[in-house]
């Protein structure tokens, strides 16, 4: 979220520069990490809280997933509570 805020505020103009400052050499990787900010707040909270997400790992979230929050749990195979 810090990266997104830096880009949206204009503090950083390009993801490439931001990634370099963070010690990340792959802009593609940085872009996939930045995409995690589009996960639904419910999924983000579960990640932060360390709640079970059906055994999902960071690698699972690096794969494409729907942007619509209503479709994310189904696409990621997260069971409804």
C-alpha positions as CSV (number, residue, x, y, z in Angstrom):
1,X,0.0,0.0,0.0
2,X,3.0,2.3,0.6
3,X,4.1,1.8,-3.0
4,X,0.6,2.5,-4.3
5,X,0.4,5.7,-2.2
6,X,3.8,6.9,-3.5
7,X,2.7,6.3,-7.1
8,X,-0.8,7.8,-6.7
9,X,0.6,10.9,-4.9
10,X,3.2,11.5,-7.5
11,X,6.0,11.1,-5.0
12,X,7.3,8.4,-7.4
13,X,6.6,8.7,-11.1
14,X,7.5,5.2,-12.2
15,X,7.3,1.8,-10.7
16,X,10.7,1.0,-12.2
17,X,12.3,3.7,-10.0
18,X,10.3,2.7,-7.0
19,X,11.3,-0.9,-7.4
20,X,15.0,0.0,-7.7
21,X,14.8,2.1,-4.5
22,X,13.3,-1.0,-2.8
23,X,16.1,-3.2,-4.1
24,X,13.9,-5.1,-6.5
25,X,15.5,-5.6,-9.9
26,X,12.4,-7.0,-11.7
27,X,9.7,-4.5,-12.5
28,X,7.5,-7.4,-13.4
29,X,7.8,-8.8,-9.9
30,X,7.2,-5.3,-8.4
31,X,4.1,-5.0,-10.5
32,X,2.7,-8.3,-9.3
33,X,3.4,-7.3,-5.7
34,X,1.6,-4.0,-6.3
35,X,-1.3,-5.9,-7.7
36,X,-1.9,-7.4,-4.3
37,X,-3.4,-4.1,-3.2
38,X,-6.4,-4.9,-5.5
39,X,-7.3,-7.9,-3.3
40,X,-10.6,-7.4,-1.4
41,X,-10.2,-5.9,2.0
42,X,-11.5,-9.1,3.6
43,X,-8.7,-11.2,1.9
44,X,-6.1,-8.6,2.8
45,X,-7.2,-8.6,6.5
46,X,-7.0,-12.4,6.5
47,X,-3.5,-12.3,5.2
48,X,-2.4,-9.7,7.8
49,X,-4.1,-11.5,10.6
50,X,-2.5,-14.8,9.5
51,X,-5.9,-16.4,9.1
52,X,-6.2,-19.6,7.1
53,X,-6.8,-19.0,3.4
54,X,-7.0,-22.6,2.4
55,X,-3.2,-23.1,2.3
56,X,-2.6,-20.3,-0.2
57,X,0.9,-18.9,-0.4
58,X,2.3,-15.8,-1.9
59,X,3.0,-17.7,-5.1
60,X,-0.7,-18.4,-5.4
61,X,-1.5,-14.6,-5.2
62,X,1.2,-13.9,-7.8
63,X,-0.9,-15.6,-10.4
64,X,-3.7,-13.7,-12.1
65,X,-6.9,-13.2,-10.1
66,X,-10.1,-11.3,-10.8
67,X,-10.2,-7.6,-9.9
68,X,-13.8,-7.9,-8.8
69,X,-13.9,-8.5,-5.1
70,X,-17.0,-10.6,-5.4
71,X,-15.2,-13.1,-7.6
72,X,-11.8,-13.3,-5.8
73,X,-12.6,-15.9,-3.2
74,X,-14.1,-18.3,-5.8
75,X,-11.2,-17.8,-8.2
76,X,-8.6,-18.3,-5.5
77,X,-10.5,-21.3,-4.0
78,X,-11.1,-19.7,-0.7
79,X,-14.1,-21.3,1.0
80,X,-16.9,-19.1,2.3
81,X,-17.3,-19.0,6.0
